[in-house]
Amino acid sequence: MALRIEESRNARQDALASYLYIGQDSPSAAERFLTALEAGFARLAEMPGIGAPVEQAGLRLAGLRRWPVPGFRSYLIFYREREDRIEVVRVLHGARDIDHILLEEETSDREE
């Protein structure tokens, strides 16, 4: 049974920003990105353990994993498996300062 996908606000903002960035050069590639992202989510919902563990994440983000967006391997889905869902935390380009972004994510989680 596939788990449901729950995207954080940051993950939705990341996906939109990536879509808009890719769309500046190629609207059709931006549409393919969104389709590929949904396919990636579906794959994770079926097989949540396929992503690689993220070791540098803080304790609050324990259990965080990453999986590349199919066909857009520079983009990574950061997620956690929960009992009844996949929690998508971020969708980031691999060239970004991922350690710093995840550290900020951990800090903002503590403040809520």
N, C-alpha and C positions, 0 to 999 in steps of 0.2 A: 504494500500500500504506500503510495506516495505521500510524503509529508506536505503540508501547505507551506507556501513561501510568505514570509512576513518581511517586508523591506523597511528599514529604518528611514527616517526623514533624510539623514545624510546620504544614505544609499540612493534614494530617489533623486536627490539633488546632484549627486555624482553622475548618475546615469543621464540626467538631462544635460548637464554641462558637457559630458562626453559627446552626446548626440549633437549638440549645437556646435561643438568644436569640429567634429568630423564633418558635419554638414556644411561648414564654411567652404570646404574644398569639393565635397561630393555629397549632395543630398541623398543620392541612392545608397552610398556607403553608410550614411547615418541611419537610414532605414534598415539596412542589413545589420548594423550594429544592434539596434533594438531587438530585431528578430533573433539574433545570435544570443543576446543577453537573456531573453526569455527561454531559449533552448538550454542555455547553461543552467538557469534556475530549475527547469524541468528535470534536467539530469541530476542535479544535486538533490532534488526532492525524492528521486528514485533511489539514489545511491549516495547518501550524505557523507560517507567515509572516504570518498575518492579524493577529496582535496588534501593538500599537504598541510600539516600543522604549522602554525605560525609561532615560532619560538620566542621572538622578541617582544611579543605583546605582554602587557602587564597582567597582574593577577585578576583584575576586573574583567579582562578580555580572555580569561583562560578558556581553552577549548576552541579558540579561533582557528579557522582553516582558510586556505585560499585555493581558488580554482580559476584557470584562465577562461575568458569568454571565448567560446568556439569561433575560430576564424579571425579573432582579434586578440591573439595571444599576449599582446602587450598590456591588455586590460585584465585586471584581476578582480574576482568576486571574493570578498572577505565575509565569512559567515560562521555561524555556530549552529550546531544541531541541538535542538531542544527535544523534549519528549514528544511533542505533537506538531512541531514545525521546524522549518529552517529559518533562522533569523539572519537576514542579509544585513551586515553592519556597514559595509562600504563597497564601492565599485571604483577602483583606482587604476590609473595608468602606471605601469611598472617603473617609469622613469621619474615618478614623483618621489618625494622623501617619505616613503611609506612608514618607516620607523617613527618619524616625527608626527605624522598624521595619526597613527594608531596611539601614540602616547597622548596626543590631545584628546582622542576619542575616549581613552581610559580616564583621563582627568575630568572630562565633561560628564561621563557616566557617574563618577563619584559625587559630583556637585548636584545631581538631580535628586 
